[in-house]
Amino acid sequence: MFEQIKKALWGEMSPLEFRRFSLLGLGSFLMIGSYQSLKVLKSSVFINTVGSAYLPQAKLFSLLTFIPVILLYSILVEVFTKKQLVLSVSGFYATLGVFFSYLIAHPVIGVANTTPDKWRLMGWCFYIFLESYITIIYVLYWAFVNDVTTPESAKRGYGLLIFGSQSGALIFVILGKILSQQIPYTQSAPIIAFSSFMMLVVFALVMWMTTRVIEAENPAVLEKKGGVKKVLSASMFLDGLYVIFSRPYVMGIFGIVFFQEIFSTIFDQQLTSLVESTYALPAARQVFLYDYTVAMQALACIFGLFGTSVFHRWLGIRACLVLYPTLLGISAVIYLTNPTLGIVTIVMIIAKALNYALSQPTKEILYIPTDDAVKYKAKGWIDVFGNRFSKASGATINIIIGTTVSLIGPVTIGIALVWGIISFGVGTAFRNKTNDKTTI
């Protein structure tokens, strides 16, 4: 019975593949699960301590702070092995996260002080810290996964990884919501932060176990490529830019990421602004953000289990790439005609859920038939600098046009149209290269 279910969900997956993807799925369960509660907390802490009007500036500052973070990381990758790197980076963020948990609980610096002010540095620092946290950990994780996966195996197994990440996100967000409802906000916020950061320690142990299992199956697979060590380096910025601009396929991948992040950033600002104006109490804002996140993660979890692998195998990569901007473009049209908190919430639920369950794993598959220059230098630039640059671009648009719906509607519809055209071109190139069994 189990074999029939496994075949229906993920295709002809061998026992070794299933064991490998199950461990990787557990890692994604812990990684994304711990972050999702922090992501809700990141928004609520910033809104309640600084104010939603300064969110675009926070996204711009996060881009600037990434340069010293990457330079520090480039030193670590030269010193530590893959296993040590995962443990050290996770330990660093867990330790600093515990310190932030203390600051959030502080009666003056923390959330007990309900007067928002642009000079409250704790809100700024916590927001920027979490922006770097998920990017660095996420890049490490997917660099490792892509190192040990083939294109055909990815079509079978990435759905299991997405189900693991989204089920973890759903469970931890529900727990965070329960804490927010049962315990006063000033107490629940630091508890959620501390618990989430402790899950990073467990994540590091699971990834260490995963490397042992993979090495036992094929000792050469992790020695052949130093993917985790190559993803981020001191020369990545210029090297990555060169690879992107010299190869149209890679430029197309960056275009997909760029327009997706701009679209999401614009609507995220709409959501947070409407939440702040609709709910006066900090606790009410956090409960709403948890309700929104639970709904989004539930949809992503269901789609990750029943849809990701099925869509990849039945529709193909190109159709999956084009489907996402098409749905969001339609959502933008609906919001233009009815700009309410309920509509923007639905738009963001669809955008975030399908990003996690469909768009993100599809984009990762695009890197598999590429050489090391693309897989590590270009991908590293896109995942780190490119992602931050895209968010900063969206934040700049927010600063320029504000929350004016008559401007946001046409801008986001145009973005979705260009995004869809680029997705079609990249999907076609991917199909041709994989059919010809050639490397990009």
TIRODREN-67768 format. One record per residue (C-alpha): residue number from 1; x, y, z. Coordinates in pm, 1 decimal, m for minus. Example, Ala and Ser with C-alpha at 12.3 -4.5 7.8 and 13.67 -1.06 7.14 Angstrom:
<atoms>
1 / 1230.0 / m450.0 / 780.0 .
2 / 1367.0 / m106.0 / 714.0 .
</atoms>
This chain:
<atoms>
1 / 0.0 / 0.0 / 0.0 .
2 / 277.1 / 242.9 / 96.0 .
3 / 468.2 / 165.8 / m223.1 .
4 / 160.6 / 247.2 / m430.8 .
5 / 114.2 / 579.6 / m253.5 .
6 / 485.0 / 660.7 / m289.6 .
7 / 473.7 / 582.6 / m661.8 .
8 / 161.4 / 794.7 / m714.2 .
9 / 315.6 / 1094.8 / m535.4 .
10 / 679.9 / 1077.3 / m640.6 .
11 / 707.4 / 826.3 / m925.2 .
12 / 954.5 / 535.8 / m948.5 .
13 / 1175.9 / 630.1 / m655.3 .
14 / 1435.7 / 373.5 / m546.9 .
15 / 1482.7 / 285.5 / m176.7 .
16 / 1816.6 / 469.3 / m172.9 .
17 / 1658.8 / 779.1 / m326.4 .
18 / 1373.0 / 767.3 / m78.8 .
19 / 1610.5 / 740.7 / 218.8 .
20 / 1822.7 / 1026.7 / 88.7 .
21 / 1528.7 / 1258.0 / 13.8 .
22 / 1361.8 / 1166.4 / 344.8 .
23 / 1667.8 / 1287.2 / 537.8 .
24 / 1696.2 / 1597.1 / 322.3 .
25 / 1323.5 / 1653.8 / 373.8 .
26 / 1370.7 / 1636.6 / 750.6 .
27 / 1642.6 / 1898.7 / 718.3 .
28 / 1412.9 / 2125.7 / 519.1 .
29 / 1136.2 / 2058.4 / 775.8 .
30 / 1355.4 / 2201.4 / 1051.3 .
31 / 1512.3 / 2479.7 / 844.2 .
32 / 1193.1 / 2629.7 / 700.3 .
33 / 982.7 / 2540.6 / 1004.2 .
34 / 1208.1 / 2734.8 / 1238.4 .
35 / 1221.7 / 3031.5 / 1001.6 .
36 / 849.7 / 3070.4 / 933.0 .
37 / 760.3 / 3158.7 / 1291.7 .
38 / 1054.4 / 3397.4 / 1293.0 .
39 / 932.9 / 3547.6 / 965.3 .
40 / 597.5 / 3634.6 / 1121.9 .
41 / 778.7 / 3765.1 / 1428.3 .
42 / 1013.4 / 3969.2 / 1208.2 .
43 / 721.2 / 4160.1 / 1057.3 .
44 / 527.8 / 4205.5 / 1382.2 .
45 / 834.1 / 4318.5 / 1581.3 .
46 / 931.2 / 4569.6 / 1311.5 .
47 / 578.5 / 4707.5 / 1273.6 .
48 / 533.9 / 4743.3 / 1649.9 .
49 / 876.6 / 4890.0 / 1725.2 .
50 / 959.0 / 5091.7 / 1412.3 .
51 / 646.2 / 5107.0 / 1191.4 .
52 / 543.1 / 4958.4 / 855.7 .
53 / 625.1 / 5282.0 / 669.4 .
54 / 995.5 / 5203.9 / 712.3 .
55 / 984.5 / 4848.6 / 572.4 .
56 / 1111.8 / 4955.9 / 225.5 .
57 / 1414.2 / 5121.9 / 388.2 .
58 / 1478.0 / 4808.4 / 594.6 .
59 / 1492.1 / 4601.3 / 276.0 .
60 / 1740.2 / 4847.0 / 123.8 .
61 / 1961.3 / 4835.7 / 434.4 .
62 / 1956.8 / 4455.5 / 430.7 .
63 / 2116.4 / 4465.5 / 84.1 .
64 / 2400.3 / 4687.8 / 207.0 .
65 / 2472.5 / 4474.7 / 512.6 .
66 / 2509.1 / 4162.8 / 300.6 .
67 / 2849.6 / 4269.5 / 169.6 .
68 / 3033.2 / 4237.6 / 507.1 .
69 / 2834.7 / 3921.4 / 585.0 .
70 / 2955.1 / 3755.9 / 264.1 .
71 / 3312.8 / 3869.5 / 320.5 .
72 / 3306.7 / 3707.9 / 664.7 .
73 / 3151.3 / 3396.6 / 519.9 .
74 / 3422.4 / 3377.2 / 252.6 .
75 / 3677.7 / 3341.2 / 531.4 .
76 / 3481.3 / 3060.8 / 695.5 .
77 / 3450.5 / 2857.3 / 375.3 .
78 / 3828.4 / 2850.1 / 345.5 .
79 / 3871.1 / 2720.2 / 699.1 .
80 / 3588.3 / 2470.4 / 756.7 .
81 / 3477.1 / 2150.1 / 584.1 .
82 / 3118.1 / 2108.8 / 465.8 .
83 / 3009.2 / 1942.0 / 788.0 .
84 / 3188.8 / 2196.5 / 1002.9 .
85 / 3047.1 / 2480.6 / 794.5 .
86 / 2686.6 / 2377.1 / 851.4 .
87 / 2748.3 / 2334.7 / 1224.5 .
88 / 2939.0 / 2661.4 / 1263.8 .
89 / 2696.7 / 2879.0 / 1064.4 .
90 / 2392.5 / 2726.4 / 1236.4 .
91 / 2560.5 / 2771.3 / 1575.2 .
92 / 2640.5 / 3134.5 / 1498.9 .
93 / 2282.4 / 3221.7 / 1406.0 .
94 / 2142.9 / 3022.7 / 1699.1 .
95 / 2369.9 / 3205.7 / 1944.8 .
96 / 2295.9 / 3550.5 / 1807.1 .
97 / 1928.0 / 3456.2 / 1789.5 .
98 / 1921.7 / 3378.9 / 2161.0 .
99 / 2066.8 / 3726.1 / 2224.0 .
100 / 1788.8 / 3882.0 / 2012.8 .
101 / 1533.2 / 3678.7 / 2210.2 .
102 / 1661.3 / 3854.6 / 2522.5 .
103 / 1636.2 / 4196.4 / 2355.3 .
104 / 1279.0 / 4128.0 / 2241.2 .
105 / 1188.2 / 4043.5 / 2602.4 .
106 / 1355.5 / 4357.1 / 2740.4 .
107 / 1100.5 / 4595.4 / 2901.2 .
108 / 1241.4 / 4906.0 / 2729.7 .
109 / 1419.4 / 4785.6 / 2416.6 .
110 / 1176.2 / 4505.9 / 2337.5 .
111 / 810.2 / 4468.7 / 2245.2 .
112 / 684.0 / 4571.1 / 2588.9 .
113 / 753.1 / 4925.6 / 2470.7 .
114 / 452.6 / 4978.1 / 2241.0 .
115 / 560.0 / 5316.3 / 2102.4 .
116 / 693.6 / 5276.0 / 1746.2 .
117 / 984.0 / 5498.8 / 1651.9 .
118 / 1226.4 / 5500.9 / 1359.0 .
119 / 1523.4 / 5518.9 / 1600.5 .
120 / 1446.1 / 5190.7 / 1778.0 .
121 / 1752.1 / 5000.5 / 1656.3 .
122 / 1647.0 / 4661.3 / 1788.3 .
123 / 1364.5 / 4640.7 / 1533.1 .
124 / 1598.9 / 4731.4 / 1247.3 .
125 / 1873.2 / 4491.3 / 1356.8 .
126 / 1635.1 / 4199.6 / 1414.7 .
127 / 1480.5 / 4245.0 / 1071.5 .
128 / 1816.9 / 4262.5 / 890.9 .
129 / 1955.3 / 3970.8 / 1094.4 .
130 / 1667.0 / 3743.6 / 990.3 .
131 / 1699.7 / 3851.1 / 626.6 .
132 / 2061.2 / 3730.7 / 624.6 .
133 / 1979.6 / 3419.4 / 828.1 .
134 / 1737.1 / 3257.8 / 586.0 .
135 / 1944.0 / 3349.9 / 280.1 .
136 / 2270.8 / 3200.0 / 407.1 .
137 / 2113.4 / 2883.0 / 550.8 .
138 / 1892.8 / 2835.8 / 243.5 .
139 / 2185.0 / 2872.2 / 3.0 .
140 / 2389.4 / 2619.9 / 201.4 .
141 / 2105.1 / 2370.1 / 199.5 .
142 / 2020.5 / 2386.3 / m171.4 .
143 / 2384.7 / 2389.8 / m280.4 .
144 / 2426.2 / 2064.1 / m94.4 .
145 / 2106.3 / 1915.5 / m242.0 .
146 / 2196.1 / 2008.8 / m599.5 .
147 / 2538.9 / 1853.4 / m550.2 .
148 / 2394.1 / 1508.1 / m489.2 .
149 / 2094.6 / 1512.1 / m729.3 .
150 / 2040.8 / 1445.2 / m1100.9 .
151 / 1764.1 / 1613.3 / m1308.7 .
152 / 1550.0 / 1297.6 / m1325.5 .
153 / 1596.3 / 1223.6 / m957.6 .
154 / 1500.6 / 1584.0 / m875.2 .
155 / 1166.7 / 1546.8 / m1054.4 .
156 / 1088.9 / 1250.7 / m828.2 .
157 / 1234.2 / 1373.8 / m502.0 .
158 / 1201.8 / 1751.7 / m481.3 .
159 / 832.1 / 1717.4 / m405.2 .
160 / 927.0 / 1526.8 / m88.5 .
161 / 1164.9 / 1806.2 / 11.5 .
162 / 897.8 / 2069.1 / m42.3 .
163 / 644.8 / 1867.7 / 156.5 .
164 / 898.5 / 1844.4 / 438.4 .
165 / 968.5 / 2217.1 / 439.8 .
166 / 606.4 / 2326.7 / 413.4 .
167 / 475.0 / 2078.2 / 669.6 .
168 / 745.5 / 2199.3 / 907.1 .
169 / 648.4 / 2558.6 / 838.3 .
170 / 280.8 / 2480.3 / 895.2 .
171 / 339.2 / 2298.1 / 1224.8 .
172 / 569.1 / 2564.7 / 1369.2 .
173 / 343.3 / 2848.6 / 1258.3 .
174 / 41.2 / 2681.7 / 1420.7 .
175 / 240.5 / 2642.0 / 1742.3 .
176 / 341.0 / 3008.1 / 1720.0 .
177 / m20.7 / 3110.0 / 1669.6 .
178 / m131.6 / 2907.7 / 1974.1 .
179 / 137.3 / 3071.6 / 2187.0 .
180 / 32.5 / 3415.5 / 2061.3 .
181 / m329.4 / 3351.1 / 2155.3 .
182 / m265.2 / 3187.2 / 2493.3 .
183 / 20.3 / 3405.5 / 2620.0 .
184 / 51.2 / 3787.2 / 2617.4 .
185 / 242.6 / 3923.1 / 2321.1 .
186 / 526.6 / 4055.4 / 2536.3 .
187 / 590.9 / 3699.1 / 2659.8 .
188 / 505.7 / 3493.7 / 2350.9 .
189 / 735.5 / 3689.7 / 2115.9 .
190 / 1064.5 / 3607.1 / 2297.5 .
191 / 953.4 / 3244.8 / 2358.0 .
192 / 881.9 / 3195.2 / 1987.1 .
193 / 1217.0 / 3350.4 / 1893.8 .
194 / 1415.2 / 3136.5 / 2138.2 .
195 / 1241.0 / 2810.1 / 2041.7 .
196 / 1285.3 / 2874.1 / 1669.5 .
197 / 1656.1 / 2942.5 / 1700.1 .
198 / 1705.9 / 2624.3 / 1902.0 .
199 / 1568.7 / 2426.6 / 1606.9 .
200 / 1875.4 / 2539.1 / 1411.7 .
201 / 2088.4 / 2318.0 / 1634.8 .
202 / 1872.6 / 2017.9 / 1547.4 .
203 / 1888.8 / 2112.0 / 1177.5 .
204 / 2269.4 / 2108.3 / 1189.1 .
205 / 2272.2 / 1761.2 / 1344.2 .
206 / 2032.8 / 1624.7 / 1080.7 .
207 / 2243.7 / 1763.7 / 797.2 .
208 / 2554.7 / 1610.3 / 952.0 .
209 / 2377.1 / 1273.3 / 961.6 .
210 / 2271.7 / 1320.3 / 598.3 .
211 / 2631.9 / 1367.8 / 485.3 .
212 / 2727.1 / 1044.0 / 659.7 .
213 / 2452.1 / 851.1 / 480.4 .
214 / 2539.6 / 996.6 / 138.7 .
215 / 2910.4 / 928.6 / 187.3 .
216 / 2829.0 / 568.6 / 278.1 .
217 / 2633.6 / 529.1 / m48.7 .
218 / 2888.0 / 703.7 / m270.7 .
219 / 3205.8 / 833.5 / m101.4 .
220 / 3309.5 / 1034.0 / m410.3 .
221 / 2991.6 / 1239.1 / m452.9 .
222 / 3076.9 / 1494.9 / m188.3 .
223 / 3448.3 / 1495.5 / m262.9 .
224 / 3401.4 / 1565.5 / m633.4 .
225 / 3240.1 / 1903.2 / m574.4 .
226 / 3293.0 / 2147.9 / m296.3 .
227 / 2956.8 / 2302.9 / m371.3 .
228 / 2885.8 / 2440.4 / m27.2 .
229 / 3233.9 / 2589.3 / m15.6 .
230 / 3208.8 / 2733.0 / m365.1 .
231 / 2863.2 / 2889.5 / m336.3 .
232 / 2979.1 / 3193.7 / m144.0 .
233 / 3327.8 / 3334.2 / m184.1 .
234 / 3507.9 / 3666.3 / m191.3 .
235 / 3521.0 / 3667.6 / m571.8 .
236 / 3161.2 / 3551.3 / m614.6 .
237 / 3021.0 / 3899.1 / m677.4 .
238 / 3219.8 / 3980.3 / m992.9 .
239 / 3251.8 / 3620.5 / m1111.6 .
240 / 2879.9 / 3565.3 / m1073.7 .
241 / 2795.1 / 3882.9 / m1263.0 .
242 / 3021.7 / 3781.7 / m1551.5 .
243 / 2862.3 / 3438.1 / m1582.6 .
244 / 2510.7 / 3584.2 / m1569.0 .
245 / 2568.1 / 3848.4 / m1838.4 .
246 / 2765.1 / 3613.3 / m2064.2 .
247 / 2498.4 / 3339.1 / m2074.1 .
248 / 2139.1 / 3419.8 / m2177.3 .
249 / 1998.3 / 3112.1 / m2000.1 .
250 / 2141.2 / 3225.3 / m1666.3 .
251 / 2030.9 / 3582.4 / m1730.8 .
252 / 1682.6 / 3441.1 / m1778.4 .
253 / 1695.3 / 3266.0 / m1440.3 .
254 / 1795.9 / 3593.1 / m1278.5 .
255 / 1508.5 / 3765.5 / m1460.7 .
256 / 1262.8 / 3515.8 / m1313.4 .
257 / 1396.0 / 3577.2 / m961.7 .
258 / 1411.5 / 3954.2 / m1013.7 .
259 / 1052.6 / 4007.4 / m1127.7 .
260 / 912.6 / 3755.0 / m879.8 .
261 / 1076.1 / 3930.8 / m583.9 .
262 / 963.8 / 4275.2 / m703.5 .
263 / 604.9 / 4153.8 / m736.8 .
264 / 612.4 / 3990.8 / m392.9 .
265 / 776.7 / 4291.6 / m224.1 .
266 / 517.5 / 4534.5 / m361.7 .
267 / 223.9 / 4326.3 / m241.0 .
268 / 393.4 / 4249.1 / 89.7 .
269 / 405.6 / 4622.5 / 158.7 .
270 / 34.8 / 4647.0 / 74.4 .
271 / m40.7 / 4368.0 / 320.3 .
272 / 160.3 / 4506.2 / 612.3 .
273 / 25.5 / 4860.3 / 562.3 .
274 / m335.2 / 4738.4 / 564.1 .
275 / m270.7 / 4518.4 / 868.1 .
276 / m124.9 / 4812.9 / 1060.1 .
277 / m417.2 / 5041.2 / 970.8 .
278 / m682.1 / 4774.9 / 1036.7 .
279 / m557.9 / 4645.5 / 1373.3 .
280 / m455.4 / 4890.8 / 1645.2 .
281 / m319.3 / 4640.0 / 1900.7 .
282 / 22.4 / 4474.5 / 1848.4 .
283 / m112.9 / 4137.0 / 1964.0 .
284 / m400.1 / 4154.5 / 1712.9 .
285 / m155.9 / 4227.6 / 1431.0 .
286 / 57.5 / 3927.2 / 1523.1 .
287 / m246.3 / 3695.1 / 1543.7 .
288 / m359.5 / 3809.1 / 1197.9 .
289 / m11.8 / 3753.6 / 1052.9 .
290 / m10.0 / 3404.3 / 1202.4 .
291 / m356.0 / 3329.1 / 1060.0 .
292 / m237.0 / 3445.3 / 718.4 .
293 / 80.8 / 3238.9 / 742.0 .
294 / m106.0 / 2926.8 / 858.2 .
295 / m338.6 / 2949.7 / 556.8 .
296 / m45.3 / 3005.2 / 321.0 .
297 / 158.8 / 2718.9 / 465.0 .
298 / m140.3 / 2482.2 / 464.9 .
299 / m189.4 / 2546.4 / 92.5 .
300 / 184.6 / 2507.6 / 27.8 .
301 / 198.0 / 2186.5 / 231.1 .
302 / m95.3 / 2029.3 / 44.0 .
303 / 46.5 / 2133.9 / m291.2 .
304 / 393.9 / 2014.6 / m193.3 .
305 / 257.2 / 1669.2 / m113.3 .
306 / 12.3 / 1627.8 / m401.0 .
307 / 119.1 / 1883.3 / m659.9 .
308 / 492.8 / 1959.9 / m687.5 .
309 / 617.9 / 1626.6 / m815.9 .
310 / 298.1 / 1563.9 / m1014.2 .
311 / 318.7 / 1902.0 / m1189.7 .
312 / 688.5 / 1851.1 / m1265.0 .
313 / 628.6 / 1507.1 / m1416.6 .
314 / 297.5 / 1574.4 / m1593.2 .
315 / 321.7 / 1937.9 / m1706.5 .
316 / 697.4 / 1974.1 / m1737.1 .
317 / 930.5 / 2245.0 / m1614.7 .
318 / 836.3 / 2508.7 / m1873.6 .
319 / 464.7 / 2493.6 / m1796.1 .
320 / 537.3 / 2515.2 / m1422.2 .
321 / 753.8 / 2823.7 / m1476.2 .
322 / 485.9 / 3002.8 / m1680.5 .
323 / 192.2 / 2900.4 / m1459.9 .
324 / 315.0 / 3095.6 / m1156.1 .
325 / 335.9 / 3449.2 / m1304.4 .
326 / 11.2 / 3386.4 / m1493.9 .
327 / m179.8 / 3316.9 / m1171.7 .
328 / m25.2 / 3615.8 / m996.1 .
329 / m104.0 / 3845.1 / m1287.7 .
330 / m469.0 / 3741.3 / m1264.2 .
331 / m456.6 / 3802.8 / m887.7 .
332 / m319.7 / 4153.8 / m946.3 .
333 / m612.4 / 4232.6 / m1177.0 .
334 / m857.2 / 4120.4 / m907.5 .
335 / m684.0 / 4335.5 / m644.5 .
336 / m696.2 / 4636.8 / m875.2 .
337 / m1074.5 / 4610.9 / m886.2 .
338 / m1115.7 / 4545.4 / m510.6 .
339 / m817.5 / 4670.3 / m304.4 .
340 / m907.8 / 4536.4 / 41.4 .
341 / m715.1 / 4355.1 / 313.6 .
342 / m903.9 / 4035.0 / 232.8 .
343 / m807.8 / 4042.9 / m136.6 .
344 / m441.7 / 4130.1 / m79.9 .
345 / m425.7 / 3851.1 / 178.4 .
346 / m556.5 / 3601.8 / m78.0 .
347 / m306.7 / 3730.5 / m336.4 .
348 / m17.4 / 3686.8 / m92.6 .
349 / m134.7 / 3341.5 / 17.0 .
350 / m133.0 / 3227.2 / m346.0 .
351 / 198.8 / 3401.3 / m419.4 .
352 / 384.5 / 3265.8 / m117.4 .
353 / 234.4 / 2915.6 / m121.5 .
354 / 305.7 / 2854.0 / m489.1 .
355 / 650.3 / 3007.5 / m453.0 .
356 / 744.9 / 2757.1 / m183.5 .
357 / 569.8 / 2455.6 / m335.2 .
358 / 610.3 / 2509.7 / m710.6 .
359 / 829.3 / 2802.3 / m818.0 .
360 / 1125.5 / 2749.3 / m585.4 .
361 / 1181.3 / 2377.1 / m655.9 .
362 / 1129.3 / 2442.6 / m1027.3 .
363 / 1396.3 / 2713.9 / m1024.3 .
364 / 1637.1 / 2482.9 / m843.1 .
365 / 1592.4 / 2218.9 / m1114.1 .
366 / 1697.8 / 2476.9 / m1374.3 .
367 / 2050.9 / 2470.1 / m1230.7 .
368 / 2101.8 / 2094.2 / m1257.0 .
369 / 2203.6 / 2075.6 / m1628.6 .
370 / 2463.5 / 2352.3 / m1586.5 .
371 / 2838.1 / 2360.4 / m1530.6 .
372 / 3012.4 / 2459.9 / m1207.2 .
373 / 3045.9 / 2824.6 / m1311.0 .
374 / 2668.1 / 2855.0 / m1333.2 .
375 / 2584.0 / 2622.3 / m1046.1 .
376 / 2805.9 / 2793.2 / m792.6 .
377 / 2925.0 / 3135.5 / m906.0 .
378 / 2608.7 / 3253.9 / m1083.2 .
379 / 2367.3 / 3073.9 / m852.8 .
380 / 2549.5 / 3204.7 / m548.3 .
381 / 2523.2 / 3559.8 / m681.2 .
382 / 2153.7 / 3522.1 / m767.0 .
383 / 2061.5 / 3356.9 / m435.7 .
384 / 2250.1 / 3608.8 / m223.2 .
385 / 2316.3 / 3941.6 / m394.9 .
386 / 2059.3 / 3903.4 / m670.4 .
387 / 1783.1 / 3814.7 / m428.8 .
388 / 1864.9 / 4111.4 / m205.0 .
389 / 1896.9 / 4341.1 / m507.5 .
390 / 1554.3 / 4229.9 / m630.9 .
391 / 1394.5 / 4297.8 / m292.3 .
392 / 1568.1 / 4634.3 / m276.0 .
393 / 1433.7 / 4718.0 / m622.6 .
394 / 1083.2 / 4631.3 / m508.7 .
395 / 1135.7 / 4842.5 / m197.3 .
396 / 1247.7 / 5134.4 / m413.4 .
397 / 928.1 / 5106.0 / m617.1 .
398 / 731.2 / 5106.8 / m289.2 .
399 / 907.2 / 5424.5 / m179.8 .
400 / 831.4 / 5592.0 / m514.9 .
401 / 465.9 / 5494.7 / m563.0 .
402 / 371.4 / 5428.3 / m200.7 .
403 / 49.1 / 5234.3 / m151.7 .
404 / m145.3 / 5397.1 / m436.1 .
405 / m355.0 / 5116.1 / m584.6 .
406 / m406.0 / 5291.3 / m920.7 .
407 / m28.3 / 5275.8 / m971.9 .
408 / 40.9 / 4938.4 / m809.3 .
409 / m212.6 / 4754.6 / m1025.3 .
410 / m65.2 / 4838.2 / m1369.8 .
411 / 293.8 / 4802.2 / m1242.0 .
412 / 239.9 / 4451.4 / m1101.7 .
413 / 39.2 / 4336.7 / m1404.7 .
414 / 320.3 / 4453.8 / m1633.7 .
415 / 577.5 / 4276.8 / m1415.0 .
416 / 379.4 / 3951.8 / m1433.2 .
417 / 361.2 / 3976.3 / m1813.3 .
418 / 738.2 / 4025.5 / m1859.8 .
419 / 807.7 / 3758.1 / m1599.0 .
420 / 588.8 / 3508.3 / m1787.1 .
421 / 763.4 / 3573.5 / m2119.8 .
422 / 1106.1 / 3519.0 / m1962.7 .
423 / 983.9 / 3200.9 / m1793.1 .
424 / 868.0 / 3058.8 / m2125.4 .
425 / 1206.8 / 3123.5 / m2285.3 .
426 / 1406.9 / 2971.7 / m1997.9 .
427 / 1174.4 / 2671.3 / m1980.4 .
428 / 1220.4 / 2608.0 / m2352.5 .
429 / 1600.0 / 2624.8 / m2321.1 .
430 / 1592.2 / 2384.1 / m2025.6 .
431 / 1380.6 / 2134.1 / m2218.8 .
432 / 1610.7 / 2147.2 / m2521.4 .
433 / 1927.2 / 2102.0 / m2316.3 .
434 / 1794.1 / 1813.0 / m2109.2 .
435 / 1660.0 / 1638.4 / m2420.6 .
436 / 1998.5 / 1676.7 / m2589.9 .
437 / 2177.0 / 1579.0 / m2263.7 .
438 / 2406.0 / 1878.2 / m2298.3 .
439 / 2543.8 / 2108.7 / m2029.5 .
440 / 2475.8 / 2480.6 / m2013.9 .
</atoms>
